[in-house]
Structures are given as structure tokens and as C-alpha cells.
Amino acid sequence: MSLDLFLDDKELVARIKDLKKERNAVILAHSYERPEVQDIADYVGDSLELSRLAAKTDADVIVFCSVHFMAETAKILSPQKTVLLPAAEAGCPLADMITPAQLEAEKAKYPKAAVVAYVNCSAEIKSMADICCTSANAVQVVNAMAQDEILFVPDQHLGRWVQTQTDKKIILWAGCCPTHQRMKVSDFVNLKKEHPEAVIVVHPESNEDICNLADAILSTSQMLRYCQASSATKFIIGTEMGMLHRLRTAMPEKTFLQPSKGLICPNMKMTQLEDVYESLKELKHPIEIPELIRMKALKALDGMLAAVPTK
């Protein structure tokens, strides 16, 4: 093990900043990452939002503190840049819940259905989809499709929530986020009793019974904007605990509570400052995608941006 790993955090952060300048790199961190990792990032946010931001920069290197499919998305949008995933083992159980063979078989069952792939999936799954969506624009994307039937993969809870917002027939794939799956109704009810004035905000990957308790069902970036615009000063946040750091940093004058203790995504917490340093120092771990798959996945992402234009 390198002696560099035994630097104190202050010196480690300083060296990360030096290496970032030397490599002409940009550091991205998803909202679920460790607080100290979020704090050294140039941008913190949702996966696609971050990938699009990085693509617009003149950086040669993208260090994406996240999980594998997110770094893949950055590479899809920035093939000319070096994209690094600091913790190579950081995967996503939700993304792993559907394979290309399974999707091919499901497509054969519903030949008239459009395949809408939530961005929380592999590059290969994206390449097999008609269009991608995010948790923020899933309803708009589905409603923009010409087809009346939608095969929605891989998150069943996001797909079920979309079904409540559209007249189209949604065919669900039985995938889910294990972290959101752990939330319990009783935890929300008990916390609401303690803080009756608190506004409940949850992620659409949550179970239906959790969504039914919510005042708002929003993606992580939407949560940030919603809480900033709200006159409320206390919120119960139903998503991975890393989001609370982002919210508290942006709005220290407001109170953010979590209903379930230890609501942690182990994969999102794999990346540590040492990993970011090593990634920049030795260009670990580069993301590579076969060009044919990348181009097909890009088509699905571009289709989403055309269907639901964003700034």
C-alpha cells in the first residue's frame, strides 16, 4: 500500500486539487456520495445532469465519484475524454437486475411496446432501448412516445409511479433499488408524529406505500430545488442519506430529517478521498465502452433530450 494513503485529509485534499489541475480534470460526485467526497467535487448532483455538465467542460479527464453505470453515461457523452471511476468495484444492484438477454426476451413478448430505459442501467441496456429517461423526466418521456405500450426497465417503482401519471400501458420489469426498498412506512409515520410541521419528500424509486405518504415525489436535484423554494423549514427526506449532506450544505438554516437510520447505499459509499487521489494520480479506473454500444446508447439518450428538452 502506498504511503500516500496515510496522508491526513487536509493534505490529501490539497494534493487532489494539485493533481486535478495537473490532469486538467473535473471531479463529479453524486448526491449519495460521502460528505467529504461531495465537498471536493466541482459538481454534485444527479448522474445524467453531472455527465452533461462534464461534457460541456474543457476537461481532459472526468473523475466520477459514483457507481459504474454513471461513469459509463459520462463516457457515452464524452468519448474523447478519459472517464475514471475511483472505486472500480462500485456497482449498482438495480442496474444489475436486468441483463441484455432478459431484455431481449421481454422485448419479444411485447413487440409493439416502446422500451424506455431508466438511466440507472448499463450502457448495453441503454443501447437496446428506444429511449432513456431519468427519475425527473420519466413521465414526460413516456407521454412523448408514439406507442401506447411502454416496456419500462429496470425500476418497477419508478415505472409504477409513472403509470399514475399517464394513460399509456406500462409494462413493468421487477427491478428495484435495495436502499429505497428498506424504508418503512412506520418510520415515516413516527417521525411525522414527532415533527408534524415537516414536509415529506421522497424519491420515486420508493415503494408505493411510501409514495402515498409523501407531499412531493422528486429526483434528488428536484428535491434540492423544491426545498429551496419552499417556505417550510423542516423536511423528512426519503432517499439515501448522502442527500441530507447536500441539502444541509445548501440550506443550513433548514432542518432535514431521515426516517430510517442508516439508509446507506454501500456502493455509493465505497469511494473515499484516497480513491479519488489514486484515481487522479494513476488514472484509475478508466471506463471503456465498445463504440457500437456507445453510439446506440447515445441515440437513446439523445432521443430523451429531444423529447424533453432541458437547459
Secondary structure, 3 states (H helix, E strand, C coil): CCHHHHCCHHHHHHHHHHHHHHHCEEEEEECCCCHHHHHHCCEEECHHHHHHHHHHCCCCEEEEECCHHHHHHHHHHCCCCEEECCCCCCCCCCHHHCCHHHHHHHHHHCCCCEEEEECCCCHHHHHHCCEEECCCCHHHHHHHCCCCEEEEECEHHHHHHHHCCCCCEEEECCECCHHHHCCCHHHHHHHHHHCCCCEEEECCCCCHHHHCCCCEECCHHHHHHHHHHCCCCEEEEECCCHHHHHHHHHCCCCEEECCCCCCCCCCCCCCCHHHHHHHHHHCCCECCCCHHHHHHHHHHHHHHHHHCCCC
